[in-house]
Amino acid sequence: TPGGPALSFAQVNEAARRASRLLRPDATHGDRVVFLAPNSTAYAVALYGAMMAGATVVPVNPLLLPAELEPVLRDAEPTVAFVSAETRPVIEALRPGTPSLRAVHVLDDLWTALDALPGGADPVAIAPRDDIAALVLSSGTTGSPKGVMLSHFNLVANLRQTLAAGMSPPYSGLLNYMPFFHVYGFAAIMGQAFAMGLPQVIIPRFDPALILQLSGEYRVHTLFSPPPALRGLIAARKAGAPSLTSYTRLIITGAAATPPDLWDEAESVFGIPVCQPYGLSEATAAANINPIHRIKRGTVGPPLPDTEQRLVDLETGQDVPPGGQGEVWVRGPQVMRGYWRRPEATANCLTPDGWLRTGDLGRFDEDGYLTIVDRLKEMIRYKAHQVAPSDLEAVLLTHPAVADVAVIPRADAEAGEIPLACVVLGPGATAGADDLLSYVNSRVNPIHHVRALAFVDAIPRNPSGKILRRLLIEKERSGSL
């Protein structure tokens, strides 16, 4: 952590073994351990300590309101919670309604607690394919989040798959400012650092100027940055923060689709390529990525090693012909065990022969590179046609007055649904609804025309940048948009 002590891998291992011992009276094999805190070295140590104890870690967004956290605790039934000084009151307030909770540890005091122990504990024996290492909350963009069950085997297998893609050479460092409650932060980036013996700087909160500075100090070859963070890095650079040095050769975005204008600006400002992978919590972290030296813009690349993919026609259940669009199905060692205590949801998502129905619409090109078109659940059904909101959003974002946009369905008696654009204008920008409708509709097929437009103050997004369309849809239906 910037400003904190530097730990060797041996020191981290010993600290994790001590954290495992700290847990043993209250968390044993199969118990859940919830984490509610910002990123820190202590968080990483406790996380691995819990896994060493055979427990299942449940990383949770520390910004959740009590009403949002309460059903998570009720569902997970944790026996131990690791919190920060700031989040401890939230957990303590909910403790009477969480009878499973036996102990609460404050990460700010972890080092003192570990130093008081006589030593560490040996890791508990596990069944890698069967035992659940982590319950990762799905993003919940279309409803309440579900606990994605990832086994120890899932985590290691996906790590080996991504390492085979050569994202970070052995001499480079890693900056980890992705929230640890996101699988990208605690599994993909942190796991890569430990697996390859790379120095890792854990950054508690997003600080774009600091990130740009540290990227040079630690010889960061690959910078991982979801779209909202990438916009922040660009703004910081334009405001005078140091640029990325010659060590940094690649920006990997992800967690949400990267708009074309952001892709352009990032490559222009930093002078290095941007790469968009594809993954979802249900596939641990990653399923596709562009090869470093053969990046195809607009695609998410071919499947990772040991990963099978199909595009399936939803009406026939058959594979679509070459060049066609269909639902992306994934099969491989990174595919989850299922949803925690949701057998019906699991059956709807996983086929008996191991295919994961992603709910994403995609197409392959002649080289086997995948392009994600949209979320199937978010497709707008205009008459007999499927309209992709992301296509319309991409066009509207090219208008100089538009800072952000989300397209949602509006019920229509004649058409079933029509596309409604929710637009955020940039600072000082002026544009009328008719002007913007004319702009977008002159650039798309008539079937895909935006039929209505509303100006809003902000587009709701989850921490990884995905649009929370359901919130806008609820506002539209209640007449409060």
N, C-alpha and C positions, 0 to 999 in steps of 0.2 A: 504494500500500500504506500503511495507517495507520502514521504515524511515519516514512515514507520520503519521498524527493523527489517532487514533483509534476512530471509531464512533459507538455509540450504535444503535440498530435498531430504536429507537425513533428518534434519530438524523438523521438517513438516511431517515426516513419517512418525517420528517419536511423539510429536504433539497430537497427531491423530490417534495414535495408540492410547495416549493418556485420555483424550476425549472419549474414546471408546470405553475406557475403564470408568470414567465419570458417569457414563450413561447406564452402566450395567445394572445398578439396583432398580432402575425404573424402565429400562427399555431393553428387551431381549429379542431373540430371533423372531422376525415377523411383526414386531410392534411398529407403530408409526411415530416418527419424530418430525414435528412441524417446525419450519423456519420462517420467522417473520422479522426481517431485518434487511438493511441495505448491504451491498457487497462489502466484504472485509476479509482480511487474512484469517481472522478468527472464525468467520462463517465457513470458509473453505475447510479449515481444520476440523471443525465440528461436523461438517457434512460428511467428510470421509471417515471420521470417527464413528458416526452413526452407522455407516455402511459396514465398517469393520465389525461392529457389534451385531451385524445381521439384521439390523432394523431397516425399515423403509423410510426414506426421507421424503418429506412433503414440503417443497419450497413454495412459499406463498408471497404474493405481492404485498410489501409492507404498507402500501398506501390504501389497502382495502378498508372500507368503512366497517364498523362492527356488524352492521346488518348484512354485509356481504361476506364477512369472515365466519359468522356464526354457522351457516349451513355447511361450510367447508369443514369446520371442526366437528360438527355433528356427524358428517359423513365419514371422515377419516378416523375419528376416535383416536387421536394421538395420546401417547402416554407421557411424552416429553415435548416441551417447546423451547426452542432457542430464539431469543428476542433481543432487540436493542433496548437501550434505556428509553428511547422514544416510544417504542411499540409495546413495552411491558404493560402499561396501564390498559391497553386494549385487550390483551390476553387475560389479564387479571379480572377485568370486568366480565369476561365471558366464561371464566373458570367455573362458576357455579353451575352453568349449563353444560359443562364438559366433564362429566364424572370420570372419564378415562384418564384425564390429565393428572399425573402424579408429581411432576417436577417442572419448574420453569427456570431456565438458565439465561442469564444476561451475558451476551457476547462481549460487551465492554469489559466484563470482569473475568473472562475466560482464562487469560494467561495466569492470573493469580490462583484460580481454582486448579489449573493443571499443575502449577508449581508445587501445590500442597500435596499432590498425590505421590506415593512412593515409586511409581513407575507406570508403564503402559500395560495394556492387555493385548494378548494375542488375538488376531482376527478369528471370529466365529466361523466354523465350517458352513458353507452354503452350497446350494444346488444352483449353479449359475443360470441355467435355462428356466428354472421354475421359481426361484425366489425373486421377489420384486425389490429392486434397488430403489426405485423412485416412483412416486405418484406425481405426475406433472399435470397441472390443471390446463385443460385445453383452453384456447383463447376466449371461447364463449362469445364470438361475434354474432352468432345466430341464436343464442339462448344461454342458459346457465352452464357454467363450465363443468366438465366431467374430468374425473381422475384417470389419466392415461397410465396404465401399468407398464413400466419398463423394467425388464429383468436386468441382472448384471450382464448377462450374455448380450442383450440388446445394446447396452452402452458400449461394451468393448468391441463388439462386431462393427457398429457404426463408426467408431473411432478408427478401426483398422481400415475401413472402406475409405474414409476421408483422407487418412494419411497416405493411402495409395495414390490419391490424386495429387499429392505433392504441393499442398497449399503453403506450407511453411518450411523452408530449408532448415537444416539442423543448426545453422549458425545464427539464426534470427531470434528476436524476442517477441513477446506477445503482450498486447494491451487488452485487458479484459474489463470492459465497462458495460458489457451486456448484463442485465440483471440476472442474478443467480436463480431467480424463480422461473426464468426462461431456460429451456433445455439447451439452447444455443450457448448460454453463458456458463452453466455449471458442468455440462457434459461435453459439448463440442470444443469450446475454446480452452477451458480449464483442463479437460481431459487430454487435449493435444499437447499442452505444455508439460504435463506430467509424463505422458507417454514418450515424448521426444527429448525430455531433459532441457526444455527451453525456459529461460527466465520469463517470469510472468509478473506483470504489474497489475494489481487489482485496484480498480478505481471505483470508489463508493458511489459517486454521483457523476453524471455526465458533465464534463468540463472541457469544451472543445479546444480552447487555447492550450490547456495542459496536455491534452491528448496529442496535439500537433507537436508540442515541445518534446514530449516523452518518446514519440515515434522515432526521432533521431537519436536520442540518448541510448535507447535500447535496440537500435538497429532493427526496427520492425519491418520485416519484408512484406507481410500481408496485414492490412488493416481491415478488421471486421466492423462493418458499420451499417445498421439498418437505415432505411430512407430518412426517418426524422433526424437521426443523429448525423447523417451525411449532410443534410441541409444545414445543421448547426456548425459542422466543420467548415463548410464553404463560407458561411457568414463570418465565422471567426477569422478565417484567412483573409477575407476581404476587408475586415476591420483592423488588420495589421498583425495578426498572430503569425508565427513562423509557418512556412510551408513544409510539406513533407520533404524529407531529404532523399538523396539518391538511393538510400537503403530500401525505401518503400517502393515496391514494384507493382503492387496490385491492391485494389480495394474490392473486398467481397461484401456485397450488400446482401440483404435477405430479410426473413421474417415477414416481409410484405413486398408487394410488387414495386419495382423502381420505375417511376414515371419517366418517359423519354427525355423531358426537359431537364430533370435532375441528373440523368445519366450524362447528357451533353455537358451540363455545367460542371459536374465533378471532373470529367476527363479534361475539360478546358482549364479549370482552375489548378488542378494538381498534376496534369500532364502524364497520367498513368491510366491504364485500362481499368474499367469497372466490370466486375463479374457478378452475375445474378445466379445463385443456386436455387434449388427447390427442395423444400423439406416441410415436414409437419410433425407435431409432437407424436402423432401415432406411428411415425416412422423414425422415432428417436430424435433425429435432428435433420438428416440429409438423405435425399434419394437421388438427386441429380446435381451435377456441377460441370461447368465448362472447363475443359482442359486449359491450363494456363496459356499455352502457346497456340491454342486454336479456339479462342473465344468467339462465339457467334452472338452478336448483339441481338437482344430481344428474345433470346432463348435461355433456358436454364441448363442447357447442355445434355449430354447423354446420361443414362443411368450409371450410378456408381458400380464398381465391381461387385459381383455376387448379387446383383439386383435385377429382377425381372420386372418388366412393365408391359401393360396392355392398354389399349384404348377401346372401350366397350360402348357399343350402341345401347342406350338405355331402353329403347323400345324392343329390340330383338334379343339383347343379351349376348350378341356376337361381336367379335372384333370388327372394328371399322376397316374399310379398305384403305390402302396406302394414300396418304394425303388427307384423309378424313379426320373429323373431330369426334372425340368420344370422352367418356369419363376415364380418368387416369386410374388404373389399378396397379398396385405395387406388391411385390412379394420378395422377401429377402430376410436375412437374419436380424435386420433392424426393426422389423414390424412388431408392434406392441403385442403384449399378451391379451389385451382387452381393456375395457373400461371398468374401473373399480365399482363393484356392486351394481353394475348396469348390464345384466345379461342380455336384455332385449336390444339395447343400443349396440352392444358388442356384436350380436348376431346380425344386425343391420349393416355393420361396418366391415366385418371379417367373414369371408366365405369359409366353408368347411375345409377347403384345400389350401387355405393360408393367404388368399389374396385380400389386400386392404383396398376397400373402395374409398378413394380419397375425397370424393365430392367435388373434384376439380375437373374442369373441361380443358382438354389439351389436344395438341396435334404434333406429329413427328414430321421432320423434314427428311430429305433423301439421305442425310448422314446420321440419322437417328438422334438428332438433337430435338429436345422437347420444348414446345412453347405452351405456356399456361394461358388459356384464353380467359377464363373466369371461374368463379365458384358456381357450381351448378345450382346450389340453393339460392344464389343471388341473381340468377338469370331472370330477366323480365319477360313475361309471356305476353307479347303483343299480338293479339289475334292468334294465328297459328304459328307465329314465329318466336324464336328465342333471341333476345337482345342482350348483349353483354354490357353491363354498366361500365366496366373498365375501359372498353373501347371508346365510349362517349366521354368518359372522364379524361382520357388521354388527349382527345381533341380539344376539349374545353381548356385544359391546362396550357395549351399553346397560345391562348389569348393573353395578351399582355396585362389585362386588367384582372385576371383570375389568379388568386393566390392558392386556393384549394377548392375542391369540388367532390361531391358524392352524388351518384345517380341512384335513385331508389324507385320502386314501383308504386304507382298510384292506381287504386281501383277505378275501373272505367266500365260503365254498363255495356258499351258497344264492343270495346276491344279486349275486355278482361283486365288488362293492366296497360298503363302507359308509362314511359320513362319521365321521371321528374328530377330535374337537376337542382341540387342544393349548392349554392355558389357562395364562396367567401371572396370578396374583392380585396385586392392588395391595398396597402396603405396609400391613401390619396387617390386611388384609382376610381374612375367613374365609368359605368357601362350600364345600359338599360337591359331589361330582360329581353326585349324584342331584338336588340342588337346581338346579344349572346346566342339567342335561339337561331337567328339567321346565320351567325358565324358557324355554329356546330352543324346545323342541318344542311348547309351548303357543302359540307365535307364528308357526309356519310350517306349511305343508301337510304332512300325514303322510308323503307321499312323500319330503319333504326332511328328515325327522327326523335329528338327530344320534344315532348309535347307540352311540357310545363316547366317553369323555372321559379325558384324561390331563393331569395338572398338570406343568408344566415351569418351569424357572428363567428361560428367555428364549426368544424367537422369533428364529431366525436371519434376518437381512435383509442385503441388499446395501447399498452406500453410499447409494443413492437411495431406500431404504426398502422395496423389494420383498421380499416373503417368499421365502426360499429353501426352498421346500417339499421339494425333492429331498433336502435334508439331514435333514429330519424324517422323510421317507418311508424313507430309508436306516436311520435309527435305529429306526424302528418295525419294519422288516423284520428287523433284526438282534436285536430284542428288548431294545434298550438305551434305549428311550424312557421 
